[in-house]
Amino acid sequence: MFGRKNGSAAESAGQPEEKPADPMIGKGAPTPRRKEQEAARRRPLVPTDRKASRVAERQAAADERARVRRALETGDERHLPFKDRGPQKRFARDIVDARFNLGEYLMFAALAFVVISFVVPQASEAQFFILIAFWVVFALVIIDTFWLSRQIRRRLTDKFSEVERGTVWYGAMRALQFRPLRLPKPQVTRGQYPS
């Protein structure tokens, strides 16, 4: 016939046919039946012992919560919530925790303003000055947060060459929280800036 070489046919006739070493690899094994595959994957939708299943579920959820709580205390990256993971978020946290932020005292200033406004009579001139003082504090917090955002962006760009989306906002929002209540807990002291 055209296109066939007689030499190769003679060579193949003289040599025994090679079989794969492992019969389960390639075409050496039969294709499993669909019914067998489905039966192997089949599990009951509702467990037979519902009470034990519920107890095991609750225990697994409690263990996961305890792991996350420990990670928030120690800063362990493996078990932190997704929003707090990553080297850039950690760097931004360290920058915020190392500096004094006006924003962490904004809630105390607002609470003091509310209390003082109830104590001081409405018709007095002092109410005007209290309101002005509160707005001055609010403006200072905005300026401080803006300055911090620029500092975070600049330092992240210097260290990582590209800033992940949302990291600057993450750091700015952390600066508005009172330091002892921040989660994950601060891992640096004030003045201990990351390098």
Solvent accessible surface area in square Angstrom, and as a share of the most:
residue,aa,sasa,rsa
1,M,193,0.86
2,F,206,0.86
3,G,86,0.82
4,R,186,0.68
5,K,159,0.67
6,N,131,0.67
7,G,45,0.43
8,S,65,0.42
9,A,62,0.48
10,A,68,0.53
11,E,120,0.54
12,S,76,0.49
13,A,88,0.68
14,G,67,0.64
15,Q,131,0.58
16,P,119,0.75
17,E,160,0.72
18,E,165,0.74
19,K,172,0.73
20,P,77,0.49
21,A,113,0.87
22,D,61,0.32
23,P,81,0.51
24,M,145,0.65
25,I,110,0.56
26,G,66,0.64
27,K,203,0.86
28,G,41,0.39
29,A,26,0.20
30,P,121,0.76
31,T,119,0.69
32,P,73,0.46
33,R,175,0.64
34,R,194,0.71
35,K,164,0.69
36,E,106,0.47
37,Q,77,0.34
38,E,63,0.28
39,A,58,0.45
40,A,84,0.65
41,R,157,0.57
42,R,171,0.62
43,R,190,0.69
44,P,99,0.62
45,L,181,0.90
46,V,75,0.43
47,P,59,0.37
48,T,137,0.80
49,D,81,0.42
50,R,144,0.53
51,K,148,0.63
52,A,51,0.40
53,S,36,0.23
54,R,121,0.44
55,V,92,0.53
56,A,62,0.48
57,E,123,0.55
58,R,159,0.58
59,Q,101,0.45
60,A,61,0.47
61,A,45,0.35
62,A,38,0.29
63,D,62,0.32
64,E,79,0.36
65,R,141,0.51
66,A,28,0.22
67,R,82,0.30
68,V,38,0.22
69,R,142,0.52
70,R,142,0.52
71,A,1,0.01
72,L,27,0.14
73,E,90,0.40
74,T,85,0.50
75,G,5,0.04
76,D,42,0.22
77,E,55,0.25
78,R,180,0.66
79,H,58,0.26
80,L,1,0.00
81,P,42,0.26
82,F,171,0.71
83,K,129,0.54
84,D,2,0.01
85,R,106,0.39
86,G,20,0.19
87,P,89,0.56
88,Q,14,0.06
89,K,30,0.13
90,R,78,0.28
91,F,13,0.05
92,A,0,0.00
93,R,9,0.03
94,D,19,0.10
95,I,0,0.00
96,V,0,0.00
97,D,1,0.00
98,A,2,0.01
99,R,27,0.10
100,F,115,0.48
101,N,0,0.00
102,L,67,0.33
103,G,2,0.02
104,E,3,0.02
105,Y,82,0.31
106,L,28,0.14
107,M,143,0.64
108,F,101,0.42
109,A,28,0.22
110,A,27,0.21
111,L,115,0.57
112,A,46,0.36
113,F,47,0.20
114,V,71,0.41
115,V,80,0.46
116,I,73,0.37
117,S,21,0.13
118,F,166,0.69
119,V,115,0.66
120,V,30,0.17
121,P,92,0.58
122,Q,143,0.64
123,A,106,0.82
124,S,42,0.27
125,E,129,0.58
126,A,44,0.34
127,Q,29,0.13
128,F,120,0.50
129,F,120,0.50
130,I,32,0.16
131,L,78,0.39
132,I,80,0.41
133,A,55,0.43
134,F,38,0.16
135,W,137,0.48
136,V,79,0.46
137,V,55,0.32
138,F,71,0.29
139,A,47,0.36
140,L,88,0.44
141,V,6,0.04
142,I,96,0.49
143,I,109,0.55
144,D,24,0.12
145,T,22,0.13
146,F,126,0.52
147,W,159,0.56
148,L,0,0.00
149,S,24,0.15
150,R,145,0.53
151,Q,33,0.15
152,I,0,0.00
153,R,128,0.47
154,R,137,0.50
155,R,48,0.17
156,L,0,0.00
157,T,63,0.36
158,D,109,0.57
159,K,108,0.46
160,F,57,0.24
161,S,91,0.59
162,E,130,0.58
163,V,33,0.19
164,E,85,0.38
165,R,239,0.87
166,G,41,0.39
167,T,0,0.00
168,V,16,0.09
169,W,170,0.60
170,Y,33,0.13
171,G,0,0.00
172,A,5,0.04
173,M,68,0.31
174,R,9,0.03
175,A,3,0.02
176,L,60,0.30
177,Q,81,0.36
178,F,65,0.27
179,R,43,0.16
180,P,78,0.49
181,L,134,0.67
182,R,0,0.00
183,L,91,0.45
184,P,1,0.01
185,K,60,0.25
186,P,32,0.20
187,Q,75,0.34
188,V,20,0.11
189,T,89,0.52
190,R,97,0.35
191,G,55,0.53
192,Q,97,0.43
193,Y,97,0.37
194,P,22,0.14
195,S,123,0.79
